[in-house]
Amino acid sequence: MFTRDSEFCGRCNTFLVYPSLAPSKVQCPQCLTKWKFNAINNLQVTSAKTVYMKSIANTEDSTTDTGDAIVEHVCPRCENNEASYTTLQTRSADEGATIFYTCTKCKYKCIEYS
Protein backbone atom coordinates (compact mmCIF):
# COMPACT_ATOMS: atom_id res chain seq x y z
CA MET A 1 0.00 0.00 0.00
CA PHE A 2 2.62 2.58 1.05
CA THR A 3 5.56 3.28 -1.23
CA ARG A 4 8.79 5.02 -0.35
CA ASP A 5 8.03 8.20 -2.23
CA SER A 6 4.31 8.42 -1.49
CA GLU A 7 3.06 11.60 0.14
CA PHE A 8 -0.44 10.24 0.73
CA CYS A 9 -1.91 7.49 2.90
CA GLY A 10 -2.37 4.27 0.95
CA ARG A 11 -5.63 3.59 2.78
CA CYS A 12 -7.53 6.91 2.74
CA ASN A 13 -5.36 9.19 0.52
CA THR A 14 -4.82 11.81 3.24
CA PHE A 15 -1.63 13.88 2.97
CA LEU A 16 0.98 12.39 5.31
CA VAL A 17 3.22 14.43 7.58
CA TYR A 18 6.71 12.97 7.47
CA PRO A 19 8.73 12.67 10.68
CA SER A 20 11.96 14.63 10.97
CA LEU A 21 14.00 11.49 11.71
CA ALA A 22 14.17 8.23 9.76
CA PRO A 23 13.72 5.31 10.12
CA SER A 24 10.50 5.92 11.95
CA LYS A 25 6.76 5.40 11.72
CA VAL A 26 4.33 7.66 9.90
CA GLN A 27 0.78 7.80 11.25
CA CYS A 28 -2.04 9.00 9.04
CA PRO A 29 -3.83 11.90 10.80
CA GLN A 30 -7.17 10.80 9.31
CA CYS A 31 -7.45 7.00 9.58
CA LEU A 32 -4.58 6.53 12.10
CA THR A 33 -2.95 3.80 10.02
CA LYS A 34 0.77 3.48 10.80
CA TRP A 35 3.35 3.02 8.07
CA LYS A 36 7.07 2.25 8.25
CA PHE A 37 9.05 5.23 7.04
CA ASN A 38 12.60 5.07 5.73
CA ALA A 39 14.70 8.00 4.57
CA ILE A 40 13.89 9.29 1.10
CA ASN A 41 16.76 10.72 -0.91
CA ASN A 42 16.64 14.49 -1.38
CA LEU A 43 13.48 14.86 0.72
CA GLN A 44 13.44 18.05 2.74
CA VAL A 45 10.76 18.25 5.41
CA THR A 46 9.56 21.77 6.23
CA SER A 47 6.40 23.19 7.71
CA ALA A 48 4.83 26.60 7.93
CA LYS A 49 1.98 27.96 9.97
CA THR A 50 0.07 31.16 9.26
CA VAL A 51 -1.46 32.86 12.27
CA TYR A 52 -4.19 35.43 11.80
CA MET A 53 -4.88 37.78 14.67
CA LYS A 54 -7.96 39.90 15.09
CA SER A 55 -7.40 43.40 16.32
CA ILE A 56 -9.79 46.03 17.53
CA ALA A 57 -9.26 49.55 16.30
CA ASN A 58 -9.06 52.31 18.85
CA THR A 59 -12.37 54.13 18.43
CA GLU A 60 -11.76 57.04 20.79
CA ASP A 61 -12.03 60.38 18.99
CA SER A 62 -12.81 58.53 15.77
CA THR A 63 -14.78 61.43 14.32
CA THR A 64 -11.70 63.57 13.79
CA ASP A 65 -9.16 60.82 13.05
CA THR A 66 -11.05 58.83 10.43
CA GLY A 67 -12.82 61.65 8.62
CA ASP A 68 -16.24 60.00 8.88
CA ALA A 69 -19.14 61.91 7.38
CA ILE A 70 -21.07 64.25 9.68
CA VAL A 71 -24.87 63.97 9.50
CA GLU A 72 -27.90 65.19 11.39
CA HIS A 73 -28.64 62.64 14.09
CA VAL A 74 -29.98 63.45 17.56
CA CYS A 75 -27.83 61.98 20.33
CA PRO A 76 -30.00 60.12 22.88
CA ARG A 77 -27.63 61.14 25.68
CA CYS A 78 -26.90 64.87 25.18
CA GLU A 79 -29.42 65.73 22.43
CA ASN A 80 -26.71 67.15 20.17
CA ASN A 81 -27.95 67.02 16.57
CA GLU A 82 -24.66 66.13 14.81
CA ALA A 83 -22.96 62.76 14.63
CA SER A 84 -20.40 61.03 12.50
CA TYR A 85 -21.29 57.65 11.11
CA THR A 86 -19.83 54.53 9.61
CA THR A 87 -21.62 51.56 8.09
CA LEU A 88 -20.86 47.85 8.21
CA GLN A 89 -22.59 44.83 6.70
CA THR A 90 -23.11 42.79 9.88
CA ARG A 91 -25.95 40.60 8.64
CA SER A 92 -26.65 38.73 5.42
CA ALA A 93 -26.20 40.54 2.11
CA ASP A 94 -29.93 40.81 1.41
CA GLU A 95 -30.48 42.88 4.59
CA GLY A 96 -29.54 46.50 5.18
CA ALA A 97 -26.23 47.66 6.59
CA THR A 98 -25.72 48.50 10.26
CA ILE A 99 -25.06 52.20 10.90
CA PHE A 100 -22.81 53.22 13.79
CA TYR A 101 -23.31 56.83 14.94
CA THR A 102 -20.86 58.71 17.18
CA CYS A 103 -21.98 61.98 18.75
CA THR A 104 -19.64 64.84 17.84
CA LYS A 105 -20.14 66.43 21.27
CA CYS A 106 -20.11 63.66 23.92
CA LYS A 107 -18.73 60.78 21.78
CA TYR A 108 -21.69 58.55 22.70
CA LYS A 109 -22.03 55.65 20.27
CA CYS A 110 -25.33 54.20 19.11
CA ILE A 111 -26.33 51.67 16.48
CA GLU A 112 -29.13 51.71 13.93
CA TYR A 113 -30.09 48.56 12.06
CA SER A 114 -31.50 49.54 8.67
Order of alpha helices (4+ residues) and beta strands (2+ residues): beta-beta-alpha-beta-beta-beta-beta
